[in-house]
Amino acid sequence: MTHYHTSIPLFKLVVFFLITTVVSFCQAQEVDKKYRLGGFVELDHISYFETEEDKVNARNQGIVQLEVESNFSTKYKFFGGVEIREDLSDPDRSRVFIDEAYVDIYLKSMDIRVGKQIITWGEADAINPTNNINPVDLSDLSDTDDERIGVYAVQAKYYVGDFTFHGVLIPVYDGSVLPKSNSRWFLDFPTTVALPDGQMAPAQFNLALTEEPAADTRSAQFALKAATSIGGWDMSVSYFNGYDDLPNYSQIVTPTATGVDVTVLPKIHELEVYGFDFSTSYGSYGFRGELGYFKTEDTKGEDQTIDDSFFQYVVGIDRNFSNIIGENNLFVIVQWVHQIIESGAKVPNTNLNNIFQESILARMEYQLGNFSTLTLQGTYDFKAENYYVQPEITYEISDGLNLTVLADFFGGEERTFFGNYRTNNRAQLKLKYSF
């Protein structure tokens, strides 16, 4: 599991110093076109409508991201980004790390990128079965936008006519970040378990450290993709060979004088993904889709501690509407997500790999004049009968300065993914300045 350095002293002082330094340096480098400096500063507050005992019930967070891009020549370019995040309410989310740092090398018919990078594949919106290279910071399961974690990799693109061939090598495995036990997004273990005779016994649960692949080249992963455009259709086929970024769980149950001790053992397993995606447009309409076959170590569906292999596909249609109530524009996208377990077994959608089993996802963006955008998005899963809705409004206060107000609402029965978090309904306020 990925770990971050935390406990940043005097955060406000550091932020002020960094911003002052960046602005001064930008002014000093203004005449030098070989360098581009930028980034953003963001203040982020969350209030939950209900409080929970022994949990973090708010977010009071500041983020500074600094980026530098340098074009050494027509053949070489460097990009680097460093992020500082301090959450005063939840120190476990605080971090200082290199977001990306890579060198681009441009050859006659090939581009090569070496270093820490975020690689995004897929044509669908939000749910991308073919996008499996980067792990994700899941410390807040409802706020994963821009939370992909860069991996150290070598990426090559080879151009032949209308085809682009992609190759990615990740020398060392790195996993996603999961919520800590004091997080609203960590589901507490039960206090009792059922014994083989059906009686309920008091239980003490212990979560062991995640068993991960070796932290060296023995855990190397790779991915391949071939992309082209034919008759207005953009499409690609892809293949990923590596590891799941999320663990599977097994248990060791030990009887005690008062009940049982249950040790939960998280373990990362190997994973292959075969993918296909497409997108096209016809007039004001856009069409897109993705298909992924996730081949796990349990190809026969016989091991209860490993996810069964499965298919997942996404198909969607979108449209732009002009001059809706005056000169305002409206964008609408609707997608269907379907997951098919190869073994035919029924799996709960509480597993992070199985959230969207028979789901409809929709998003609407309505432009309110030149400075405001109203967004409404959500999902409903017909199989698990749970849902998520997020209304959001963004206002551009001035050039580069944006205020965003949004809310998250969850619903469904217990033992469904969104139903488990129905007490996590909340409001969020973000102020972001990009420079």
CORWOLIN-V832008 format. One record per pair of residues at least 12 apart in sequence whose ideal C-beta (glycine too) atoms are under 7 Angstrom apart, sorted by the first residue. I is the first residue (numbers start at 1). GAP is how many residues later the second one is. Records with the same first field share a line. If there is no record, write none. Layout:
I=GAP + GAP
This chain:
1=174 + 176 + 177 + 209 + 211
2=133 + 147 + 172 + 173 + 175
4=91 + 93
5=90 + 91
6=85 + 88 + 89
7=84 + 87
8=76 + 78 + 86 + 88
11=51 + 75
14=70
15=26 + 47 + 49
18=46 + 48
19=22
22=15 + 17 + 44
25=12
34=36 + 37
35=33 + 35
36=33
37=31
38=29 + 397
39=26 + 27 + 28 + 396
40=25 + 392 + 393 + 394 + 395
41=23 + 392
42=21 + 388 + 389 + 390
43=19 + 388
44=15 + 17 + 19 + 386
45=14 + 15 + 383 + 384
46=12 + 13 + 380 + 382
47=379 + 380
48=136 + 376 + 378
49=376 + 377
50=373
52=132 + 371
54=128
55=127 + 128 + 129
56=33 + 34 + 126 + 127 + 128
58=31
59=28 + 30 + 31
60=27 + 28 + 29
61=24 + 25 + 26
62=24
63=20 + 22
64=20
65=16 + 18 + 34
66=15 + 16
67=13 + 14
68=12
74=32
75=30 + 31
76=27 + 28 + 29
77=27
78=25
79=21 + 23
80=20 + 21
81=18 + 19
82=16 + 17
83=14 + 16
84=12
92=47 + 88
93=46
98=18
99=51
100=16 + 17 + 18 + 50
101=14 + 15
102=12 + 13 + 14 + 15
103=12
109=49 + 50
110=46 + 47 + 48
111=46
112=44
113=42
114=40
115=37
116=34 + 35 + 36
117=33 + 34 + 36 + 38
118=16 + 30 + 32
119=14 + 15 + 34 + 36 + 49
121=104 + 117
122=155 + 168
123=154 + 155 + 156 + 165 + 167
124=164 + 165 + 166 + 190 + 192 + 211
125=191 + 208 + 210 + 238
126=235
127=187 + 210 + 229 + 234
128=162
129=146 + 161 + 162 + 163 + 183 + 184 + 185
130=108 + 145 + 147 + 160 + 162
132=108 + 141
133=18 + 35 + 37 + 90 + 107
134=14 + 15 + 16 + 17
135=14 + 39 + 40 + 41 + 110
136=12 + 13 + 40 + 109
137=12 + 40
138=38 + 39 + 40 + 41
139=38 + 40 + 44
140=45
141=38 + 44
142=266
149=25
151=19 + 23
152=19 + 20
153=15 + 16 + 17
154=15
155=13
162=66 + 67
163=63 + 65
164=63
165=61
166=58 + 59
167=57
168=54 + 55
169=51 + 53
170=50 + 51 + 72
171=46 + 49
172=43 + 44 + 45 + 47
173=39 + 40 + 46 + 48 + 70
175=37 + 70 + 93
176=69 + 70
184=240
187=233
189=16
190=13
191=12
193=67 + 69
201=58 + 59
202=56 + 57
203=56 + 57 + 59
204=57 + 58
205=57 + 59
206=55 + 57 + 58
207=57
208=55 + 56 + 57 + 58
210=37 + 56 + 57 + 58
211=54 + 55 + 56 + 57
212=56
213=30 + 55
219=24
221=20 + 21 + 22
222=19
223=15 + 16 + 17
224=14 + 15
225=13
232=48
233=45 + 47
234=44 + 45 + 46
235=42 + 43
236=41
237=38 + 39
238=37
239=35
240=32 + 33
241=31
242=29
243=25 + 26 + 27 + 28
244=24 + 25 + 27
246=106 + 107
247=19 + 20 + 21
248=19 + 21 + 57 + 58 + 59
249=15 + 16 + 17 + 56
250=15 + 17 + 55
251=12 + 13 + 14
252=13
269=27 + 28 + 37
270=27
271=23 + 25
272=23
273=19 + 20 + 21
274=19
275=15 + 16 + 17
276=15
277=12 + 13
284=35 + 36
285=32 + 34
286=31 + 32
287=30
288=28
289=24 + 25 + 26 + 27
290=23 + 24
291=22
292=20
293=18
294=15 + 16 + 18
295=14
296=12 + 13
301=41 + 42 + 44
307=46
308=33 + 34 + 35 + 37
309=33
310=29 + 30 + 31 + 32
311=29
312=27
313=25
314=21 + 23
315=20 + 21
316=17 + 18 + 19
317=17
318=13 + 14 + 15
319=13
328=38 + 39 + 40
329=38
330=34 + 36
331=34
332=32
333=29 + 30
334=26 + 28
335=26
336=24
337=19 + 22 + 24
338=20
339=15 + 17 + 18
348=67
349=32 + 35 + 67 + 68
350=65 + 66 + 67 + 70
355=62
356=25
357=24 + 26 + 27
358=23 + 24 + 25
359=20 + 21 + 22
360=19 + 20
361=18
362=15 + 16
363=12 + 14
364=12
371=24 + 25
372=21 + 22 + 23
373=21
374=19
375=17
376=15
377=13
378=12
384=28 + 32 + 33
385=27 + 28 + 31
386=25 + 26 + 30 + 31 + 32 + 33
387=24 + 25 + 31
388=22 + 30
389=20
390=16 + 17 + 18
391=15 + 16
392=12 + 14
393=12
400=33 + 34 + 35
401=32
402=30
403=28
404=26
405=24
406=22
407=19 + 20 + 21
408=17 + 18
409=16
410=12 + 14 + 15
